[in-house]
Structure formats: C-alpha cells, structure tokens
Amino acid sequence: MSNSGKQSDPALWLDDIPFNSTAVLDVLRLNKQLPMLVKELVLNHTLKDVALERGQADEMIAQFRAEQKLDEDEAFLDFLNRNHLDESLLKSSLSRPHKIVRFREERWGPRANSLYLKHKDRYDQITYRRLQSSNADVMQEVFFRLKDREDSWESLAKHFPGAKADSDARFGPQPVSKVEAPLVDALRRAGPGTVIRPINLKGQVVVAELEQLEASRFDENLRTLILREEFDQWLEEECSKMLSKLQVPA
C-alpha cells in the first residue's frame, strides 16, 4: 500500500480492514482504470447543473422499483445495500442518460443542421460486397473470377475462413463513415456493378463492388446521431485533456 506522508481517513473498509484513498487509487492505476475514473468524474462535473423536469427523478425511481419488483420498502433497501448504493446515487445513475440527452440538445441542438451540411457526405448510406484476405495472390484470383463473372460473391464467400453457410459478402446499408475512406473513394469512382481492383487496407487485401450509394437525408434519427457523435467527440477530447493534467500522489 502506498503512503503519501500522513495517513488519510479510510475511503472504505473491507471487513475490519481500512483502505485509504491512496490505496484505492493504486488499484485503479495498476488495473489501468484511471481513464474510466476520469470519464466518470468529467461526466459528473458536466451534468451536475443540468436540470430535469420537476419530479422526473422520482418518477424514474418509481418506475425502476416497479420493473425490478422492489415495491416493498424492505426489498428496495436490501437492493440498495447489496449494491452499495443509496437512493441519491441511484437517482443519479437513472438520471444520467436523460441529462446527457438534455446537455447534447442544449449544446449542439441549435447547430445540428449546419453540422449535417458541413459533413453531409459522411452520412450517405452504402451497400456493397466485400471479401478480404492477407494473401494478395488469392485476392488477385478472386478479383479476376468476379470481374469475368466466372464465379459469384455468394459462392466465393463460403470458401473464406469463418464464413457462415448463408454468407453473401454483402455489407450495409450503413453510413459511409463506417467504411475505410480509401475503399469508399474507390467504390465511388467505380460506380455500382464494377468490381474494384484489390486494395490494401491495414494488412488486408480487399476486393469489393458497390451495390448502392444513397444520399443522406436530415431526419430526426440522423439529427440524434449527429448530436451523439458531437458529444462523444467532445467527451473524448475533454477526458484526454484531463488525463494529461492528472496528478497522483507520489
């Protein structure tokens, strides 16, 4: 156990053994859990002033108790004790997703449409066929067999390791942002129905063919996705900044 001069008050007890905050922090450091801790602290600090509707937290508690069959106070208290919680912490846990939605809306909601227009192409929906292997010679043969229509995607897909019996090598529809940018560019240039030449992507040789590329539409689902992406990026950057400034006891 680490010591930092004067022994601090126990952060917790295991049976009759006290552990101070330094000892707890050492465990988090050894298990590489400091990033998780920092993320939780950043979220708590960010959301502490985000207000819910009056009575909303109490409604969440009531709904939670009903869903978990904890209507009796004794059962509810037993649940809290077994999970080392109190009602205030449980309210915080149940409220967090709602507070995150409100925070996202307040911070990025008014700019959602302009954010969409700025990155419009990344939300296009793509459907394509794809096979890949680390063996360039194999993929060269796959390319020619597909290009010359000597074989089909379905029949070739079944010969690849780990393939399911009904594999057809089809992916999507999915946002183009989920597909490697060089592959998307090659598929866009080739157009639907053209098998592209093998392309190297992170140690894999990929052969692909575009089936459909559908322009994105700014609807409520896409708006929610954009706000979620903005929040996730902000949180990652904020946590990275805080981790770079993190100091732990010597």
N, C-alpha and C positions, 0 to 999 in steps of 0.2 A: 504494500500500500504506500502511495506517495504521501509525503508530508510537505507542507508549504509554511514552515515556521510554526505558528500557533495552530493547534488542533481546532477545527471549526466544529460547530454543533452538528450532530448526526443529520444526514439528509434522509436516511431511512434505517430501519432495523430489520435484521433477519434473525428471527427468534430473539435472543438477548444480545446479539452482536451488532454494535453500531457501525455504520459506514458513513463517513463524511462525504461532502460534495466532491472532493478531490478523488476519492476512491471510485466514486460513481463515474466521474469524468474519465478516469484512467481506463475503465472498462469500455466506455464508448470509443475512446481513442484506439485501444487495442483491436476492437472489432470494426474499425473504420466506419463508425456510425455517427461521427460528428456532422457530416453533410446532412444526414437525416434530421439531426437535432437542430441544426441551423435553419433548415427549411421550416420546421415546425415553429421555431421561435419567430422567424420572419413573418410567417402566416399569422401567428397570434398577434404580433405587434401591428400588422397591417389591418387586421379585421376587427381590432378591439373597439374602434369607434364607428364601425358600420352597424347601423341600427336596423332591426327588424320591425315589422308591424307589431303594435301593442298586442300582447297575449300570444304571439306566434310561437315563441319558445315553449310556453306552457302547453299549447296545443300539440307540439311535437312530442313532448314528454308523454302526454295522454295517449297519443297515437302509438308511440313506441311501447308503452306498457300494455296496451291492448293487443298489439301484434305479437309481443313476446309472452303474452298470458301472465302478466305481472300486475293484475288488477288489485290483488291484496297487498296492503302496505308491507306486511311481513315478507312476502316474496320479493317485492321490489327492493327493500332494504338488504335482503340477502344477496340479491343480484349485485347491488352496488358494492357491498363488502367483498364479495368473491372477485370482483373485477377492480378492486382498489379505487373506486370512484366515489364521488358524492354527487348529489343532484345537480349542483352548479357545473361540475365538469361534464356531466352527461349532456346538459343543455348546450354547453359549448361545442361538444362533439356533434350533436344533432343539428346545431345551427350553422356550423361551418360551411357546408355546401351551399346553403341559401345566402350566406353572407358573401361567399365568393362570387355567386351569380350577380348579386347586387353591386359588389365592387367592380366587377367587369363591366357591368352596364353603365355605371356612373363614370368610369374612367375612359372606356373606349366606345361605348354605345353611340354617342353623337357622331363619331368618326367612322363608324362601321362601313358605310357606303364608300367613302373615299379610300379606306383601306382596301376594300374589294377592288376598286378601279385601279389602284396602284399595283396590285398583284393579280389581276384578273386571270391571266393565262394559267397560273398555278392551280386554279380550281377547276380547270377543264377536266372532264371525265374521259378516261381512256380505257378501251377494251382491246386486249392484244394477246397473241400467243407467244410463248417463250419456252425455250429449252436451253440448258446450260450445263457445262462440264469444264473441268480444269484441263481436259485433254483437247488441245487445239485441232489435232488431226481428226478426232471423232466429230467435232463440231463442223469442221470443213465438209466432211462427208454428209452430215445432217443437212447442212445448208444446200448442197447440190441436190440431194434427194427431194427436199421440199421445193426448191426452186424449179426443178424439172418435173415436178408433180409425180415423181416415182413412188412417193410414199406420202402419208398424211400425218398431220400433227398428232392425231389420236393414236395411230399405230406406233409411231416413234416414241411417244411419251411413255408408253407402257414398258419400254426397254431401259428406262433411266432408273438408277438406284432409288429405292424408296417410293416409287410411283404407285399410286392406287390403281385398282383394276379399271376404274372409270375415268382415269386421268385423260384430259384432252389438251393440256398445256395452256388453257385459257386463264387469263387474269383480268379482273375487273368486271364491271366498270368500277374505277377507282380514280381519285384525284391524281393528276399527273405529278403532283408534288411527292407522291409516294413511290414514284419510279425514278431510277437513276437518270439525271439530266442528260448525259450523253446518249442514252438509249432513247429517251423521248425525242431528242433532236433528230436522231437518225430515223425514227419512225415517222415523224412529221414530214421530213424531206421525202421519204419513200412513198408515203401515202398508203391508203388501205389496199390490202391484197398483194403487196410486194414483200417478199422475204428479204430482210436486210442481211448483208454480209456479216460474218462473225465479228463481234465487237468485244474487246477485253474490258472487263469490269471487276476490279478488285480480285484478281486471280482467277476469275471465271470467264470462260469464253461463251458468249451469249448469241443465240440466233433467235430472231423474233419477227413477227409480222403484225402490222396494225390491222385491227378489225374495224374499230370505230373511234372517232375522236369527237366528243360532243362539247360544244361551248358551254361554259358555266352560266348559271342563272342566279341572280342575287335574290334568294328567298330566305325565309326565316331559319331554315336549317343551316344554310351557308353562313348567315349572319352569326348564328350561335357558334359555329365552327371558328369563324374569324376572331370573335371575342375570346374564345377559349385559347386559340393559338397566341394571341397577343398577351393574354395573362400568363400562359406557360412560359413564353419567352421572357417576359418581364421578371417572373419569379426566378427563373434560372439565372438571369443576369444579376438580380439582387442577391441571391444566395452566393454566387461566385464572388461578388464584391465583398460580402460579409465574411466569407471564408478566408479571403486574402488578408483581412484585417483581424482575424481571430487570434486571440492570445490565450494561452492556457498556463496554469501555474507551473513554475519550474520544479 
